[in-house]
């Protein structure tokens, strides 16, 4: 009877910053029962990959699991795969960090499991052609990519077996293509269908090798899968069938495939990821066009032949699709450069301090919060916050070796061709974008290692257009089989389409509005208000930059206007930002006009921020007369102070308005997709003091807003 080599590889990962109770549930529902069953079937040989954050959690909470895993490795049942310790997208981080992360995980695996990895799990299968050169000095010999990577390179569907070899500058790397059919069979179809497929593959060619490389979370974490995989016995039946058919299904480790079989030849892969990822990475208008075209193209008789060339974007597109992702990424690059500069300069920081800063940096390179697709990812504020927390911690370590005082630096921080300003003080780091209204895009408070501007803009997503049809109850196939979460759109509550709001500007701090007469808190919160000014997202000129031990001052100006009834009334805004050594920021506005008549201007300064939660017992506004949760809508006619408080962080953001202002506040909520379905997520709050100002011809008008974060 013909035989087939079956390479069964499973990738297990939990992101940096995930909640312990989530990890514990995943462990009990998935990782533990999978290994328990695997131990019962010694003939079922698999390759396993675990990311560093998950390994650290398991080692701390369930050390016996590590010992059991070590036993399975020792008896040759498990081959351990390596990779970047904190699961970074390797091609999107500096090479020195990629190599450092790979070494860290390899060393951990040797020390704790007794095996040095011979292959690498490629996070999200994000492939770029230079990776063989990046990996050349790691000792790793292979990786896995989706079969779509090879098909996009022109390899026929009947040739997606075994392994290929690619190279960059003569540096070779073996490529094992993941079989798409198996990805959808396991664990979503009956085990018999997997055996039938392997039998069909064996019939094609004796000794053919076929690879499955997929997420371990499909075996108990994804919706409905725990019941199907364990309670209803799917995985036990699959393992039993693999064992019963071991005379012709040869369970093979990836490294064995490289030794026991011959490469099909050389291949050069295009930049790619798995098909869904490339679609998710497209800007929403392009993604909608792509979806419509793909759906229409599927009706063509020749679609199976042309499908590999109908591809979306690439992973790096997320950095343009989501500016919030780009800011995290560019801060990561900035901190990486600072660490390298400190190392080269042999700065006052000790070797231990630099190693600590570097590990914080590496944790901030965990990929999950940089993008969004089927899972929450970028939309989950606690994951974004974890990245910022580690980056701020690294900066804090590096700053210890420098003298105190406040400095201002001009640089193209976000790599968009326009300069930003970074103000560093002993208590804070403040990022200002002159080209975008002089807005504050980052406000790190070092004592709590927290970025107050870790807020997400509300935007249209491609899946919003079908949101009204989302189902509330997860459907299943007949026989209890779970349906893949790729296959159906689910919702966690009815009527979510009513909560979809699209912002026309990025949510930042100190953004200036000129309201039309019909503006209300309701229309403002839904971005349906009349905006008469041209300041929010327009460039301001840098007039002055100055610094000393106690403060840094930046003066910006825009010769703007008020647009009403098809007429423009000139209005000049001079915006002075003063960052103080105590971490506070004062912004003074002066409005003037060449008009010979007094102007009445309804002027507001919008302060977007987040404290990560909105539950009123723990996250609330302190007003002079009352307390309200951060999820509340506020319409306060006359106030000169407001505090926003996070009890879990022990942090208060104290705001002062001069003169007394009318105050609006509302929660910024997004509607996004997660593995559990579409959901509303609190991203932050918008607080806007506003005034009806009399702009006199000679005097103009002046208002001041100060924000001061305080550790309670």
Secondary structure, 3 states (H helix, E strand, C coil): CCCEEEEEEEEECCCCCCCHHHHHHHHHHHHHHHHHHHHHCCCCCEEEEECHHHHHHHHHHCHHHHHHHHHHHHCCCEEECECCCCCCCHHHCCHHHHHHHHHHHHHHHHHHHCCCCCEECCHHHCECCCHHHHCCCCCCCEEEEEHHHHHHCCCCHHHCCCCEEEEECCEEEEEEEECHHHHHHCCCCCHHHHHHHHHHHHHHCCCEEEEEEEEHHHCCCCCCHHHHHHHCCHHHHHHHHHHHCCCCEEECCHHHHHHHCCCCCECCCCCECCHHHHHHCCCHHHHHHHHHHHHHHCCCCCHHHHHHHCCCCCHHHHHHHCHHHHHHHHHHHHHHHHHHHHHHCCCCCCHHHHHHHHHHHHHCCCHHHHCCCCCCHHHCHHHHHHHHHHHHHHHHHHHCCCCCCCEEEEECCCCCCCCEEEEECCCEEEEEEHHHCCEEEEEEEHHHCEECCCCCCCCCCHHHHHHHHCECCCCECHHHCECCCCCCCEECCCCHHHHCCCCCCCCCEEEEEEECCCCCHHHHHCCCCCECECCCCCCCEEEEEEECCCEEEEEEEEEEEEEECCEEEEEEEEEEEEEECCCCEEEEEEEECCCCCCEEEEEEEEEEECCCCCCCCCEEEECCCCEEECCCCEEEEEEEEEEEEECCCCEEEEEEEEEEEEEEEEEEEEEEEECCEEEEEEEEEEEEEEEEEEEECCCEEEEEEEEEEEEC
